[in-house]
Amino acid sequence: MARHKADLADDEFEIYASYHSTGDGRYIGDLKVIRKADRRVLFPFEGAPQIGPHESAHEARRAAVEYGRAIVAADRAAPEP
């Protein structure tokens, strides 16, 4: 799976969003969120939810980006150690 850096200008986090297809023609969003200060991977984590399924690759990637932004907002509000 090729990961693409999301369109997000941020000096503190990296968000990589992509997608993969399922056997039934739908798409699942793939996401990786990294806090730059300590290189901690905030997503995925054990038990992380699946992002989708979605009807198109575009929807799946967009959902992954939105979920990544929510993770960043939550970490800014209450940083994980």
N, C-alpha and C positions, 0 to 999 in steps of 0.2 A: 504494500500500500504506500503510495506516495503521499507524504504529508506536505501541506502547503501552509505557510505562515499566514495567519488571518490578517485581514485588513484592520489592524488595530495598532495605533501608535501608542506604545506604552514602554516606558523605560524600566519598569519593575517586573513585568511578566511577559512570557512568551506563550502564545496560543497557536497550536497547530491543529488545523481542522481538515478533515477529508471525509471519505465515505467508502463503503463497500456495498456490493449488491448481494441480495439474498437469492436463494434458489427460485423464489416465486416472482422475481422481477421488481421487488421493492428494494429500498436502500436504507442502510443504517449509518448514522453519523459516527465518525471516529474522531477522537479528541485527545489532545495532550496539552496540559497547562503546567508551566514551570515558573516558579518564583525565582527570578534572576539572582536575588541577593544571596541565597544559599543553595541554589540549583535544586530545590525541593520540587518533586513532581506532585502537584496537587490533584491532578486527574490524568489518567485513571487511577483509582484506588481499589483495594479489594472490596468487592460487593458493589462497585459503581454501576449505576443504571445504564441500560442500553438507550441510545439516542435514536429513537424511531421504533418501528419502521416508517418510512416515508415513501411517497409515490414517485419522487424524482430524486436524482443525485443532487440537484441544486437545493432542494428542500432539506435533504439530509445534512449537507454541508452547512447550510445556513443555520439549522437547528444546533449543530455542533458549535458554531461560532457563538450563538446566543447563550448556550449553556456555559461555554468557556467564559464569556463576559460575566455571567452570574457568579461563577466560581471566583473570579477575580474580585468582584464587588464584595462577596462574602469574606474573602481573605483580608481585604482591606479593612472591613468593619471589625473583624475579630481574627487576627492572624493566627494560623496554626503554628505551634512550636516546631 
